[in-house]
Amino acid sequence: MIALAVGASALGAGVATAETATSGAYTFTRTVDNASPKVGDTITYTTVSSKSGLEGYVNRLTEIHAGCLEFVPGSAKISKLMGGLPGLGGVMKETVETPNASQSTATTKVFTSNGWYNNSKNPITMKTSYVVKCDPGTYGSGLTVGATLLGGGAGTSASFPEMGPAIVVQTTDPTGPGTDPGTDPGTNPGTNPGTGGGTGSLGSLSGGLGSLSGLFGSS
């Protein structure tokens, strides 16, 4: 089993906005454009895959997300080399991808291909967007990748189910200490001083970083 390294850059109190994981010769970086959304906001995850050494082909990218995030149809875009190999007619293009309906679930979106060419100079970039429909709290995310070795056809895979980044959904109650102080301050100080404190609760952690392992080769 190949050792896996995970790193994070943070913004705020433990809210990771970017995560990096390596397995063998592969490096994966994931970011989110808004790590502190409110209910109803749309957030976008970006995942980049690159590989050192011998080139490879990625044929499956599976995004793992909280069930309260609603995928935005048509938002999945993947940038990859198309039309040939580097120097032989291949150019980087971004295409809109449709999740594999038979393999995706309420908490995963699976994107498959015959093989996206991948190396350090030709990374693969995937972007997906979700509408936040979560209660206030912290929600993690992750990634699973499948690939074949150049020319060999041997299948390999790596799974980072708790890689992140995490988001912290904010409370949407801004009402404060009350809005009705009463209309007759001499004899009627008001019967509704207000009950909203507007602090909310961050809830319990449902994602985050953990002990992970990858199965990619080191070639």
Secondary structure, DSSP 8 states (H G I E B T S, - for coil): -B-EEEEEEE-SSS-EEEEEEEETTEEEEEEES-SS-BTT-EEEEEEEEEE-SS-EEEEEEEEE--TTEEE-TT--EEEEEESSSTTTT-EEEEEE----TTT-BTTEEEEEEEEEEEBTTB-EEEEEEEEE---SEEE--EEEEEEEETTT--EEEEEETT----EEEB-----TT-SB--SBTTTB--SB------------B-------EE-----
